[in-house]
């Protein structure tokens, strides 16, 4: 009977040793998993920042192109107005002269 008890005690000690080793390995796996998770998070943050920077630069370039298009349209419209004003200047001067001199207007 004593032999059986000793065998049971040995088995219990071995089971405790296995449990302890398993617990240590589990802690090591958890530690490594946390380290990998931190690396993944840092990598994701870096990629997100690069993407945000790229999108910002693309947006700035798009806005600059749009501004240039608008400025060209505005300059074109200003030139049309100036040309129209030049063509009508002599008519306006003549009309004003007639009004000031009291001439009959057509």
C-alpha positions as CSV (number, residue, x, y, z in Angstrom):
1,X,0.0,0.0,0.0
2,X,2.9,2.3,0.8
3,X,4.2,1.7,-2.6
4,X,1.0,2.8,-4.2
5,X,0.9,5.9,-2.1
6,X,4.5,6.8,-3.1
7,X,3.5,6.2,-6.7
8,X,0.5,8.5,-6.3
9,X,2.6,11.1,-4.7
10,X,5.2,10.9,-7.5
11,X,2.4,11.2,-10.1
12,X,1.0,14.2,-8.3
13,X,4.4,15.8,-8.2
14,X,4.9,15.2,-11.8
15,X,1.4,16.5,-12.6
16,X,2.2,19.7,-10.5
17,X,5.5,20.0,-12.4
18,X,3.6,19.7,-15.8
19,X,1.0,22.2,-14.6
20,X,3.7,24.7,-13.5
21,X,5.6,24.3,-16.8
22,X,2.4,24.8,-18.7
23,X,1.6,27.9,-16.7
24,X,5.0,29.3,-17.4
25,X,4.7,28.6,-21.1
26,X,1.3,30.1,-21.2
27,X,2.6,33.3,-19.6
28,X,5.5,33.3,-22.1
29,X,3.0,32.9,-25.0
30,X,0.8,35.7,-23.6
31,X,3.9,38.0,-23.2
32,X,5.0,37.3,-26.8
33,X,1.4,37.8,-28.1
34,X,1.3,41.2,-26.3
35,X,4.6,42.2,-27.9
36,X,3.4,41.2,-31.3
37,X,0.2,43.0,-30.8
38,X,2.1,46.2,-29.8
39,X,4.2,45.8,-33.0
40,X,1.1,45.4,-35.1
41,X,-0.5,48.4,-33.5
42,X,2.6,50.6,-34.1
43,X,2.8,49.4,-37.7
44,X,-0.9,50.1,-38.2
45,X,-0.4,53.6,-36.7
46,X,2.5,54.3,-39.0
47,X,0.6,53.1,-42.1
48,X,-2.4,55.1,-41.1
49,X,-0.3,58.2,-40.7
50,X,1.3,57.6,-44.1
51,X,-2.1,57.2,-45.7
52,X,-3.4,60.3,-44.0
53,X,-0.4,62.3,-45.2
54,X,-0.8,60.9,-48.7
55,X,-4.5,61.8,-48.8
56,X,-3.8,65.2,-47.4
57,X,-1.2,65.9,-50.1
58,X,-3.6,64.6,-52.8
59,X,-6.3,66.8,-51.4
60,X,-4.0,69.8,-51.4
61,X,-3.0,69.1,-55.0
62,X,-6.6,68.7,-56.0
63,X,-7.6,72.0,-54.4
64,X,-4.7,73.8,-56.1
65,X,-5.7,72.5,-59.5
66,X,-9.3,73.5,-58.8
67,X,-8.2,77.0,-57.7
68,X,-6.1,77.4,-60.9
69,X,-9.1,76.4,-63.0
70,X,-11.3,78.9,-61.3
71,X,-8.7,81.6,-61.6
72,X,-8.4,81.0,-65.4
73,X,-12.2,81.2,-65.7
74,X,-12.2,84.4,-63.7
75,X,-9.4,85.9,-65.7
76,X,-11.1,85.0,-68.9
77,X,-14.4,86.6,-67.7
78,X,-12.5,89.8,-66.6
79,X,-10.8,90.0,-70.1
80,X,-14.3,89.7,-71.7
81,X,-15.6,92.5,-69.6
82,X,-12.6,94.7,-70.3
83,X,-13.0,94.1,-74.0
84,X,-16.7,94.9,-73.9
85,X,-16.0,98.0,-71.9
86,X,-13.4,99.1,-74.4
87,X,-15.9,98.6,-77.3
88,X,-18.6,100.6,-75.5
89,X,-16.3,103.3,-74.2
90,X,-16.6,105.6,-77.2
91,X,-20.4,105.1,-77.3
92,X,-20.7,106.0,-73.7
93,X,-18.5,109.1,-74.1
94,X,-20.6,110.2,-77.1
95,X,-23.8,109.6,-75.2
96,X,-22.5,111.5,-72.2
97,X,-21.3,114.4,-74.4
98,X,-24.7,114.6,-76.0
99,X,-26.4,114.6,-72.6
100,X,-24.1,117.4,-71.3
101,X,-24.4,119.5,-74.4
102,X,-28.2,119.0,-74.6
103,X,-28.1,117.4,-78.1
104,X,-31.0,115.3,-79.1
105,X,-30.5,111.6,-78.4
106,X,-31.4,108.9,-80.8
